[in-house]
Amino acid sequence: MYKSKIIGVGHYVPDNVITNSDLEKLMDTSNEWIVERTGIQERRHIKKGSGDSPSTMGTKAAKIAMERAGVTADELDFIVFATLSPDYYFPGPGVMVQEQLGIKEIGALDVRNQCSGFIYALSVADQFIKTGMYKKILVIGAENHSGGLDMTTRGRNISVIFGDGAGAVVLEATEEENSGVLSTHLHAEGKHAEELAMIGPNTGNWVPEIMASDGKDLSYYPNMNGSFVFKNAVVRFQEVIFEALKTNNKEISDIDLLIPHQANLRISQFVQQKLDLSDDQVYNNIMRYGNTTAASIPIAMSEAWQEGKIKDGDLLCLAAFGSGFTWASALINW
Ligand SMILES: CC(C)(COP(=O)(O)OP(=O)(O)OC[C@H]1O[C@@H](n2cnc3c(N)ncnc32)[C@H](O)[C@@H]1OP(=O)(O)O)[C@@H](O)C(=O)NCCC(=O)NCCS
């Protein structure tokens, strides 16, 4: 039986740094408020005209992951791309990455599960490898949030949190006994779909109708019930981490590194404290990038790997919660 092993990880973020004091000039907010409530000090925003987009950033992250894996584009069997902010309404960015990498006719799948998107994408790729259908799969998470945020005081509860970037991994089939993705766990609770969402434009309320509202219809900006999201996140993170450990007969103390989706530093710290994890067992980089949704886990994984915080044989736990609501975890023997 095959397992999936992560053989390369990479990330790319735009070089345009937006600090909290930059945001103070655009809206009624403060560095103190943002740091205290979210832990975020700065984030990256795509500069208009730079050529960066979810697909091009995803391709840049993918090239780094492939180089580290020692894998060339023509060896890949499949692409899975997770994002909530695709280049186009359709087609999704998976096919664009395929074209940008110059690969001929392999399948490219797009995953729409927001902050849990990367783990959902990893899980899908893992199933294809376990069945023996594919041997090498590229999994990408990338977001362009800054293009669609309300950068006025009206949107401040959301726009200070989110940032742009991309991360990618190369998965390879392995028959090694205790190596690779041990299990993935996916959940959703659609009754809360509108608590964190961008509703418009949608097929029932299309662009001309929004334009005809004379600026009253703001459904094209994301909306979030922040405290409700927070309360659900801290519970679901813990549940799904325990589910992964229980499935594999592991304890909290077995985790070498937890990489939580970088939603909010307060959420990660709450979960760390509840699980009694040491600082060394949890990786956070939200201070520098904000919440990059589907990109946050692979960006964090790539940085942690670069910093020597992920070593061969380590037990890695990934966990995420976000819009949908969706939540997910993965346990990996590196
Ligand atoms: C968004 C979040 C930081 C807001 O913190 P909070 O303590 O819940 O704050 P509230 O939304 O209750 O707002 C408190 C006050 O701060 C204000 N406020 C909101 N955003 C602000 C900002 N950027 N700067 C200054 N003040 C702000 C609100 O208007 C409100 O003012 P009021 O009391 O005069 O009405 C917090 O709810 C959160 O982190 N939620 C989870 C978000 C998340 O993780 N989302 C991604 C999930 S994947």
The ligand as an SDF file (V2000), in Angstrom:
LIG
                    3D

 48 50  0  0  0  0  0  0  0  0999 V2000
  -11.6630   39.8270   14.2470 C   0  0  0  0  0  0  0  0  0  0  0  0
  -11.2860   39.8610   15.7100 C   0  0  0  0  0  0  0  0  0  0  0  0
   -9.7950   40.1220   15.8490 C   0  0  0  0  0  0  0  0  0  0  0  0
  -12.0580   40.9870   16.3700 C   0  0  0  0  0  0  0  0  0  0  0  0
  -11.7880   40.9850   17.7460 O   0  0  0  0  0  0  0  0  0  0  0  0
  -12.9860   41.0920   18.7750 P   0  0  0  0  0  0  0  0  0  0  0  0
  -12.3870   41.1850   20.1040 O   0  0  0  0  0  0  0  0  0  0  0  0
  -13.9340   39.9680   18.4940 O   0  0  0  0  0  0  0  0  0  0  0  0
  -13.5890   42.4930   18.3930 O   0  0  0  0  0  0  0  0  0  0  0  0
  -15.0590   42.8670   17.9450 P   0  0  0  0  0  0  0  0  0  0  0  0
  -15.3070   42.3970   16.5490 O   0  0  0  0  0  0  0  0  0  0  0  0
  -16.0230   42.4470   19.0180 O   0  0  0  0  0  0  0  0  0  0  0  0
  -14.9040   44.4070   17.9340 O   0  0  0  0  0  0  0  0  0  0  0  0
  -14.5550   45.1360   19.1000 C   0  0  0  0  0  0  0  0  0  0  0  0
  -14.4540   46.5850   18.7240 C   0  0  0  0  0  0  0  0  0  0  0  0
  -13.2690   46.7830   17.9270 O   0  0  0  0  0  0  0  0  0  0  0  0
  -13.6190   47.4480   16.7280 C   0  0  0  0  0  0  0  0  0  0  0  0
  -12.7340   47.0250   15.6600 N   0  0  0  0  0  0  0  0  0  0  0  0
  -12.8990   46.0170   14.7680 C   0  0  0  0  0  0  0  0  0  0  0  0
  -11.8430   45.9610   13.9600 N   0  0  0  0  0  0  0  0  0  0  0  0
  -10.9940   46.9380   14.3360 C   0  0  0  0  0  0  0  0  0  0  0  0
   -9.7470   47.3780   13.8650 C   0  0  0  0  0  0  0  0  0  0  0  0
   -9.1250   46.7920   12.8370 N   0  0  0  0  0  0  0  0  0  0  0  0
   -9.1700   48.4140   14.4990 N   0  0  0  0  0  0  0  0  0  0  0  0
   -9.7450   49.0220   15.5320 C   0  0  0  0  0  0  0  0  0  0  0  0
  -10.9400   48.6580   16.0170 N   0  0  0  0  0  0  0  0  0  0  0  0
  -11.5640   47.6150   15.4260 C   0  0  0  0  0  0  0  0  0  0  0  0
  -15.0670   47.0540   16.4760 C   0  0  0  0  0  0  0  0  0  0  0  0
  -15.6920   48.0050   15.6420 O   0  0  0  0  0  0  0  0  0  0  0  0
  -15.6120   47.0640   17.8730 C   0  0  0  0  0  0  0  0  0  0  0  0
  -15.8860   48.3970   18.2380 O   0  0  0  0  0  0  0  0  0  0  0  0
  -17.1840   48.7520   19.1400 P   0  0  0  0  0  0  0  0  0  0  0  0
  -16.9710   48.0060   20.4260 O   0  0  0  0  0  0  0  0  0  0  0  0
  -17.0920   50.2210   19.2530 O   0  0  0  0  0  0  0  0  0  0  0  0
  -18.3400   48.2520   18.3620 O   0  0  0  0  0  0  0  0  0  0  0  0
  -11.6440   38.5390   16.4200 C   0  0  0  0  0  0  0  0  0  0  0  0
  -13.0430   38.3820   16.5110 O   0  0  0  0  0  0  0  0  0  0  0  0
  -11.0920   37.3630   15.7080 C   0  0  0  0  0  0  0  0  0  0  0  0
   -9.9050   37.1900   15.6110 O   0  0  0  0  0  0  0  0  0  0  0  0
  -11.9390   36.4360   15.2280 N   0  0  0  0  0  0  0  0  0  0  0  0
  -11.4970   35.3180   14.4800 C   0  0  0  0  0  0  0  0  0  0  0  0
  -11.1380   35.8000   13.1290 C   0  0  0  0  0  0  0  0  0  0  0  0
  -10.4450   34.7620   12.3330 C   0  0  0  0  0  0  0  0  0  0  0  0
   -9.6200   34.0640   12.8100 O   0  0  0  0  0  0  0  0  0  0  0  0
  -10.8200   34.6980   11.0640 N   0  0  0  0  0  0  0  0  0  0  0  0
  -10.2420   33.8140   10.1670 C   0  0  0  0  0  0  0  0  0  0  0  0
  -10.7400   32.4480   10.4000 C   0  0  0  0  0  0  0  0  0  0  0  0
   -9.9210   31.3930    9.3990 S   0  0  0  0  0  0  0  0  0  0  0  0
  1  2  1  0
  2  3  1  0
  2  4  1  0
  2 36  1  0
  4  5  1  0
  5  6  1  0
  6  7  2  0
  6  8  1  0
  6  9  1  0
  9 10  1  0
 10 11  2  0
 10 12  1  0
 10 13  1  0
 13 14  1  0
 14 15  1  0
 15 16  1  0
 15 30  1  0
 16 17  1  0
 17 18  1  0
 17 28  1  0
 18 19  1  0
 18 27  1  0
 19 20  2  0
 20 21  1  0
 21 22  1  0
 21 27  2  0
 22 23  1  0
 22 24  2  0
 24 25  1  0
 25 26  2  0
 26 27  1  0
 28 29  1  0
 28 30  1  0
 30 31  1  0
 31 32  1  0
 32 33  2  0
 32 34  1  0
 32 35  1  0
 36 37  1  0
 36 38  1  0
 38 39  2  0
 38 40  1  0
 40 41  1  0
 41 42  1  0
 42 43  1  0
 43 44  2  0
 43 45  1  0
 45 46  1  0
 46 47  1  0
 47 48  1  0
M  END
$$$$
